[in-house]
Amino acid sequence: MLSYKQLQAFITLAQSTTFAEAAEKIHLSQPALSSAIKKLEQFLGGNLFSRTTRKVQLTHEGREFLPVALRLSHDWESAIADMQDLFAMQRGKLTIAAMPSFASSVLPAMLKTFHQRWSDINISVRDVVMEEVIRLVREGRAELGFTFEAEQLEGLDFHSLMSNEFVAVMSSSHPLSAHKQVVWQQISQFPIVAMNRGSSIRKWIEQFTELNQIKLNIVAEANQLATLGEFVKHELGISVVPGICEAQFSSNDLVCLPISDGNLKKNIGIIRASRKSLSVPAQALWDSLIER
């Protein structure tokens, strides 16, 4: 097996005129240098040097091997430097997944703080729905995820970062828009547009309203919050969404109001795979958020 030590011994001797000169350059004894060259020649199958009493010269095969050895040495040193940079957090890549509402509101400030300290880490953000965030982290396609705390988090570690209350959303011309806050009884008096039945948001709302004996008149469903916002904007109905979405809806000229009576509340946090070690960048971000 070719070793880095043998490679360096060959390159140094090839750039020297005697064993003594080469041995001094790489701080080896002449017997140790001679042994390294002999093992390399045995490994390759022939002589790389022609030796005389006064000097040493490359054979034809040695001259052919020299540029290869130089390239191998450079690749070796580059690989070592890359790994040292990675462990020192000077280079690397971090892939995370986050719900769009979180990615566009809370996450940028978190990543700015991280980037100020680790400026050479390339960050890739997959902004996808909650269920997809969990799937990406489970499959190892994202190291970290930002999501609501779900009932099914087997194989994942969840750490809560914030508590989020749901809000009522309506058009600016809706009768309730002039209020500072609303109650569920008021909400139930108007048509409702909601996320589809397969979503966690829809399930949480249905569980909450059933528990509190609140009947909602759902007239339309959507798979995406952006579509839901358009339904509300065109006065198809009002909606109830997590407060983390407030900035997204407010920017679309919609009104978001707190719900004052026994509001629905869910934790938002960071997840990771329980049985997988994190890369150095991912571990650094996880630790910094846990400490905060």
SULRAWO-V798740 format. One line per field, one symbol per residue. phi: phi as a letter, one per 30 degrees, with the letter a starting at -180 (. if undefined). psi: psi as a letter, one per 30 degrees, with the letter a starting at -180 (. if undefined). burial: b if it has 24 or more other ideal C-beta (glycine too) atoms within 12 Angstrom, else e. Layout:
phi=???
psi=???
burial=???
This chain:
phi=.dcdddddddddddcbcbdddddddchbddddddddddddddddjadcbccbdcbbbddedddddeddddddddddddddddddddddicbkbbcbbadedddcbdeeddddddddcbdcddcccccbdeddeddddedidbdbbcaddcdcbdibcbbdcacbcdbcbaddcdedddddabbddddddbeccbddddddeddddddddddchccccdcabbdbdddedddddcidlcbbbddddedddddcicccbdcdchddbbdcacbbddccdddedddddedddddd
psi=kkleeeeeeeeeefglfleeeeeeeghlleeeeeeeeeeeeeefglkfkkklfelklkleeeeefeeeeeeeeeeeeeeeeeeeeefghfllkkklkkkeeeefdeeeeefeeeeeeifgkkkkkjjlleeeeeeeeefgfkelljlljlejhkgkkkkkflkkkllkkllfgkeffflfllleeeefflkkklllffleeeeeeeeeeeeghkkkijflllfkeeeeeeeeeghflllklkfffeeeeefghlkkkljfjhlkkkkkakllkegkklleeeeeeeeeeee.
burial=eeeeebbbbbbbbbebeebeebbeebebeeeebbebbeebbeebeeebbeeeeeebebeeebeebbeebeeebeeeeeeeeeeeebeebeebebbbbbbbbbbbbbbeebbeebeeebeebebebbbbbbbbbbbbbbeeebbbbbbbbbeebeebbbbebbebbbbbbbbeebebbeeeebebebbbebebbbbeeebbbbbbbbebbeeeebebebeeebebbbebbbbbbeebbbbbbbbbbbbbbbebebbbbbbeeebbebebbbbbbeeeebbbbbbbbbebbeee
